[in-house]
Amino acid sequence: MITVKSDRELELMKIAGNIVYETHKYLKPYIKPGITTKKLNDMAEDFIISKGATPSCKGYEGFPFAICISVNDEVVHGFPSNYKLKDGDIVTLDICACYKGYHGDSGWTYAVGNIKEEDKYLMNHTEKALYEGIKQAKAGNHVGDISYAVQKYAEDHNLGVVRELCGHGIGTDLHEDPDVPNFGTKGTGPLLKKNMVIAIEPMLTYGDYSVYLDDNDWTVITDDGSNSAHFEHTVLITDDEPIIFTGDDK
């Protein structure tokens, strides 16, 4: 069921989104060669708790960590581990926080040291694809308008659009209706209404879009080993321009 949020709910979601944003800002200076992904996870958990929230990912459908950390060809849902980030890696931190029962969600891909030009290209255009989708997130449009905008931008820039994963509604549950695919047709799908809140999250690859599920039953990885980027914001639908709850200058 698609829900429209009350003013009180939106205030709590705004706080949850800001905690997610602050967590990204807190971790960014530490994303350097030599740090383990588990260390980043532990720092994120402590920071989220210090803000009066809880990490939404931890325990969600059995996920065992506070945040998802995906490196290079891992698209989403990577497990934090003793892996030390290396110069030239790209790493996605997908951070979710729950504040007084309401969730915020934002994934962002970061460069580790000096990265290849193709990875700069991938990250730059995946982020831009996110904002092309956000432009369509306004009352009176359809989910398909967002999907089409993301897909067109991505494919115009020769990037693969992962089909198996999508954005989503968000509120008292981390994943609510509607699904927000990153490919689709204008004018199709659920109608967007004022005070709906959705997470828009292009997951693009530098190669083919085919993916497989790791043996851990969580981590999604590109079939061809090409790198993947993931950029996501939690967004409020209004009659005018959409409002981003998860910060805008990571």
LOTI-268725 format. One record per residue (C-alpha): z, x, y. Coordinates in steps of 0.05 Angstrom, whole numbers, plus 5000, padded with zeros to 4 digits. Each point is the difference from the previous one (the first is absolute). Layout:
N
site zz = Z | xx = X | yy = Y
...
% end
This chain:
250
site zz = 5000 | xx = 5000 | yy = 5000
site zz = 4981 | xx = 5026 | yy = 5069
site zz = 5058 | xx = 4996 | yy = 5049
site zz = 5002 | xx = 4997 | yy = 5075
site zz = 5062 | xx = 5035 | yy = 5028
site zz = 5051 | xx = 4972 | yy = 5049
site zz = 5020 | xx = 5038 | yy = 5063
site zz = 5064 | xx = 5022 | yy = 4966
site zz = 4962 | xx = 5027 | yy = 4940
site zz = 4951 | xx = 5037 | yy = 5044
site zz = 5057 | xx = 5034 | yy = 5037
site zz = 5029 | xx = 5026 | yy = 4934
site zz = 4931 | xx = 5021 | yy = 4976
site zz = 4988 | xx = 5037 | yy = 5065
site zz = 5064 | xx = 5040 | yy = 4987
site zz = 4981 | xx = 5013 | yy = 4928
site zz = 4931 | xx = 5024 | yy = 5022
site zz = 5031 | xx = 5046 | yy = 5052
site zz = 5046 | xx = 5031 | yy = 4948
site zz = 4938 | xx = 5015 | yy = 4958
site zz = 4967 | xx = 5031 | yy = 5061
site zz = 5061 | xx = 5042 | yy = 5017
site zz = 5003 | xx = 5024 | yy = 4928
site zz = 4928 | xx = 5025 | yy = 5004
site zz = 5015 | xx = 5035 | yy = 5066
site zz = 5063 | xx = 5031 | yy = 4970
site zz = 4964 | xx = 5028 | yy = 4939
site zz = 4936 | xx = 5024 | yy = 5033
site zz = 5027 | xx = 5068 | yy = 5024
site zz = 5023 | xx = 5016 | yy = 4929
site zz = 4932 | xx = 4989 | yy = 4968
site zz = 4984 | xx = 5073 | yy = 4991
site zz = 4982 | xx = 5047 | yy = 4942
site zz = 5060 | xx = 5013 | yy = 4955
site zz = 5038 | xx = 4934 | yy = 5007
site zz = 5005 | xx = 4958 | yy = 4937
site zz = 4979 | xx = 4928 | yy = 5000
site zz = 5068 | xx = 4982 | yy = 4971
site zz = 5034 | xx = 5032 | yy = 5061
site zz = 4957 | xx = 4956 | yy = 5045
site zz = 5019 | xx = 4939 | yy = 4959
site zz = 5074 | xx = 5016 | yy = 5004
site zz = 4996 | xx = 5012 | yy = 5075
site zz = 4964 | xx = 4933 | yy = 5009
site zz = 5052 | xx = 4963 | yy = 4960
site zz = 5058 | xx = 5029 | yy = 5039
site zz = 4966 | xx = 4986 | yy = 5067
site zz = 4983 | xx = 4928 | yy = 4983
site zz = 5071 | xx = 4987 | yy = 4978
site zz = 5027 | xx = 5032 | yy = 5064
site zz = 4962 | xx = 4947 | yy = 5039
site zz = 5035 | xx = 4943 | yy = 4965
site zz = 4941 | xx = 4985 | yy = 4953
site zz = 4983 | xx = 5013 | yy = 4927
site zz = 4937 | xx = 5031 | yy = 4971
site zz = 4959 | xx = 4941 | yy = 4976
site zz = 4962 | xx = 5040 | yy = 4948
site zz = 5061 | xx = 5022 | yy = 4960
site zz = 5006 | xx = 4954 | yy = 4941
site zz = 4941 | xx = 4957 | yy = 5021
site zz = 4970 | xx = 4977 | yy = 4934
site zz = 5035 | xx = 5061 | yy = 4970
site zz = 4973 | xx = 5053 | yy = 5047
site zz = 5052 | xx = 5056 | yy = 4996
site zz = 4995 | xx = 5033 | yy = 5069
site zz = 5014 | xx = 4984 | yy = 5073
site zz = 4929 | xx = 5012 | yy = 5023
site zz = 4931 | xx = 5012 | yy = 4969
site zz = 4972 | xx = 5070 | yy = 5010
site zz = 4928 | xx = 5011 | yy = 4979
site zz = 4966 | xx = 5068 | yy = 5003
site zz = 4925 | xx = 5015 | yy = 5004
site zz = 4964 | xx = 4957 | yy = 4947
site zz = 5059 | xx = 4953 | yy = 4992
site zz = 4982 | xx = 4936 | yy = 5036
site zz = 5067 | xx = 4964 | yy = 5001
site zz = 5068 | xx = 4994 | yy = 4965
site zz = 5009 | xx = 5074 | yy = 4988
site zz = 5067 | xx = 5022 | yy = 4971
site zz = 5042 | xx = 5049 | yy = 5041
site zz = 5014 | xx = 5062 | yy = 4958
site zz = 5014 | xx = 5074 | yy = 5003
site zz = 4928 | xx = 5012 | yy = 5020
site zz = 4999 | xx = 5046 | yy = 5061
site zz = 4948 | xx = 4981 | yy = 5052
site zz = 4947 | xx = 5053 | yy = 5009
site zz = 4958 | xx = 5022 | yy = 5059
site zz = 4937 | xx = 4957 | yy = 4998
site zz = 5031 | xx = 4939 | yy = 4966
site zz = 4997 | xx = 4931 | yy = 5030
site zz = 5059 | xx = 4955 | yy = 4986
site zz = 5012 | xx = 4926 | yy = 5011
site zz = 5070 | xx = 4973 | yy = 5014
site zz = 5004 | xx = 4926 | yy = 4987
site zz = 5066 | xx = 4978 | yy = 5030
site zz = 5031 | xx = 4930 | yy = 4996
site zz = 5067 | xx = 4979 | yy = 5028
site zz = 5040 | xx = 4935 | yy = 4994
site zz = 5044 | xx = 4979 | yy = 5058
site zz = 5044 | xx = 4938 | yy = 4992
site zz = 4952 | xx = 4973 | yy = 4947
site zz = 4934 | xx = 5015 | yy = 5035
site zz = 4950 | xx = 5055 | yy = 4985
site zz = 4957 | xx = 5049 | yy = 5038
site zz = 4945 | xx = 5041 | yy = 4967
site zz = 4956 | xx = 5058 | yy = 5022
site zz = 4963 | xx = 5054 | yy = 4963
site zz = 4972 | xx = 5061 | yy = 5035
site zz = 4962 | xx = 5062 | yy = 4976
site zz = 5019 | xx = 5068 | yy = 5028
site zz = 4969 | xx = 5069 | yy = 4998
site zz = 5041 | xx = 5056 | yy = 4969
site zz = 4984 | xx = 5064 | yy = 5038
site zz = 4925 | xx = 5015 | yy = 5006
site zz = 4957 | xx = 4949 | yy = 4964
site zz = 4926 | xx = 4997 | yy = 4983
site zz = 4950 | xx = 4969 | yy = 5049
site zz = 4984 | xx = 4946 | yy = 4949
site zz = 5073 | xx = 4980 | yy = 4998
site zz = 5004 | xx = 4997 | yy = 5076
site zz = 4939 | xx = 4955 | yy = 4998
site zz = 5031 | xx = 4956 | yy = 4946
site zz = 5066 | xx = 4992 | yy = 5037
site zz = 4968 | xx = 4989 | yy = 5068
site zz = 4953 | xx = 4945 | yy = 4976
site zz = 5051 | xx = 4966 | yy = 4954
site zz = 5047 | xx = 4993 | yy = 5060
site zz = 4942 | xx = 4973 | yy = 5042
site zz = 4983 | xx = 4951 | yy = 4945
site zz = 5072 | xx = 4974 | yy = 5004
site zz = 4992 | xx = 4986 | yy = 5074
site zz = 4932 | xx = 4966 | yy = 4989
site zz = 5037 | xx = 4953 | yy = 4953
site zz = 5057 | xx = 4989 | yy = 5048
site zz = 4951 | xx = 4979 | yy = 5055
site zz = 4982 | xx = 4939 | yy = 4957
site zz = 5073 | xx = 4981 | yy = 4987
site zz = 5006 | xx = 4941 | yy = 5047
site zz = 5011 | xx = 4926 | yy = 4994
site zz = 4937 | xx = 4961 | yy = 4983
site zz = 4968 | xx = 5056 | yy = 4961
site zz = 5000 | xx = 5006 | yy = 4924
site zz = 5027 | xx = 5054 | yy = 4954
site zz = 4927 | xx = 5015 | yy = 4983
site zz = 4987 | xx = 5020 | yy = 5071
site zz = 5051 | xx = 5056 | yy = 4992
site zz = 4973 | xx = 5019 | yy = 4932
site zz = 4928 | xx = 5003 | yy = 5025
site zz = 5018 | xx = 5042 | yy = 5060
site zz = 5036 | xx = 5052 | yy = 4957
site zz = 4945 | xx = 5003 | yy = 4949
site zz = 4944 | xx = 5005 | yy = 5050
site zz = 5033 | xx = 5057 | yy = 5038
site zz = 5017 | xx = 5037 | yy = 4936
site zz = 4932 | xx = 4994 | yy = 4969
site zz = 4965 | xx = 5016 | yy = 5065
site zz = 5038 | xx = 5066 | yy = 4995
site zz = 4983 | xx = 5010 | yy = 4926
site zz = 5071 | xx = 4991 | yy = 4975
site zz = 5020 | xx = 4963 | yy = 4937
site zz = 5040 | xx = 4936 | yy = 5006
site zz = 5050 | xx = 4993 | yy = 4943
site zz = 4992 | xx = 4930 | yy = 4971
site zz = 5062 | xx = 4993 | yy = 4956
site zz = 5050 | xx = 5004 | yy = 5058
site zz = 5009 | xx = 4959 | yy = 5063
site zz = 5044 | xx = 4982 | yy = 5059
site zz = 5046 | xx = 4941 | yy = 4999
site zz = 5045 | xx = 4951 | yy = 5036
site zz = 5071 | xx = 5024 | yy = 5012
site zz = 5067 | xx = 4969 | yy = 5018
site zz = 5060 | xx = 4987 | yy = 4957
site zz = 4959 | xx = 5028 | yy = 4943
site zz = 4965 | xx = 5067 | yy = 5005
site zz = 4935 | xx = 4970 | yy = 4973
site zz = 4985 | xx = 4929 | yy = 5020
site zz = 4937 | xx = 4958 | yy = 5005
site zz = 4946 | xx = 5009 | yy = 5022
site zz = 4967 | xx = 5060 | yy = 4968
site zz = 4961 | xx = 5040 | yy = 5052
site zz = 4944 | xx = 5037 | yy = 4964
site zz = 4963 | xx = 5059 | yy = 5032
site zz = 4932 | xx = 4971 | yy = 4982
site zz = 4972 | xx = 4930 | yy = 5009
site zz = 4959 | xx = 4951 | yy = 5039
site zz = 5009 | xx = 4974 | yy = 5071
site zz = 5027 | xx = 4930 | yy = 5007
site zz = 5029 | xx = 4996 | yy = 4930
site zz = 5071 | xx = 5001 | yy = 4973
site zz = 5063 | xx = 4969 | yy = 5030
site zz = 5003 | xx = 4981 | yy = 5073
site zz = 5043 | xx = 5045 | yy = 5043
site zz = 5053 | xx = 4962 | yy = 5040
site zz = 5046 | xx = 5019 | yy = 5057
site zz = 5065 | xx = 5032 | yy = 4975
site zz = 4974 | xx = 5021 | yy = 4933
site zz = 5017 | xx = 5072 | yy = 4984
site zz = 4955 | xx = 5043 | yy = 4956
site zz = 4994 | xx = 5072 | yy = 4978
site zz = 4930 | xx = 5028 | yy = 5008
site zz = 4988 | xx = 5063 | yy = 4960
site zz = 4933 | xx = 5033 | yy = 4987
site zz = 5001 | xx = 5047 | yy = 4940
site zz = 4936 | xx = 5041 | yy = 5003
site zz = 4972 | xx = 5058 | yy = 4961
site zz = 4955 | xx = 5058 | yy = 5016
site zz = 4962 | xx = 4987 | yy = 4936
site zz = 4991 | xx = 4941 | yy = 4953
site zz = 5049 | xx = 4942 | yy = 5007
site zz = 5015 | xx = 4995 | yy = 4925
site zz = 5073 | xx = 5012 | yy = 4982
site zz = 5046 | xx = 5001 | yy = 4940
site zz = 5074 | xx = 4989 | yy = 4988
site zz = 5043 | xx = 5060 | yy = 4982
site zz = 5043 | xx = 5002 | yy = 4937
site zz = 5061 | xx = 4983 | yy = 5043
site zz = 4970 | xx = 4930 | yy = 5009
site zz = 5005 | xx = 5006 | yy = 5076
site zz = 4958 | xx = 5055 | yy = 5031
site zz = 4927 | xx = 4983 | yy = 5014
site zz = 4953 | xx = 5060 | yy = 4999
site zz = 4926 | xx = 5009 | yy = 5015
site zz = 4955 | xx = 5005 | yy = 4939
site zz = 4958 | xx = 5057 | yy = 5028
site zz = 5058 | xx = 5040 | yy = 5028
site zz = 4979 | xx = 4990 | yy = 5073
site zz = 5054 | xx = 4995 | yy = 5051
site zz = 5025 | xx = 4934 | yy = 5027
site zz = 5031 | xx = 4978 | yy = 5066
site zz = 5042 | xx = 4939 | yy = 5015
site zz = 5019 | xx = 4972 | yy = 5068
site zz = 5041 | xx = 4936 | yy = 5008
site zz = 5034 | xx = 4959 | yy = 5054
site zz = 5042 | xx = 4937 | yy = 4998
site zz = 4966 | xx = 4953 | yy = 5050
site zz = 5020 | xx = 4934 | yy = 5034
site zz = 4944 | xx = 4949 | yy = 5010
site zz = 4999 | xx = 4969 | yy = 5069
site zz = 4951 | xx = 4958 | yy = 5040
site zz = 4981 | xx = 5063 | yy = 5037
site zz = 5002 | xx = 5072 | yy = 4979
site zz = 5039 | xx = 5016 | yy = 4936
site zz = 5067 | xx = 5035 | yy = 5007
site zz = 5016 | xx = 5060 | yy = 4957
site zz = 5072 | xx = 5001 | yy = 4975
site zz = 4997 | xx = 5070 | yy = 4969
site zz = 4986 | xx = 5044 | yy = 5060
site zz = 4934 | xx = 5025 | yy = 5026
site zz = 5003 | xx = 5076 | yy = 5010
site zz = 5021 | xx = 5033 | yy = 4934
% end
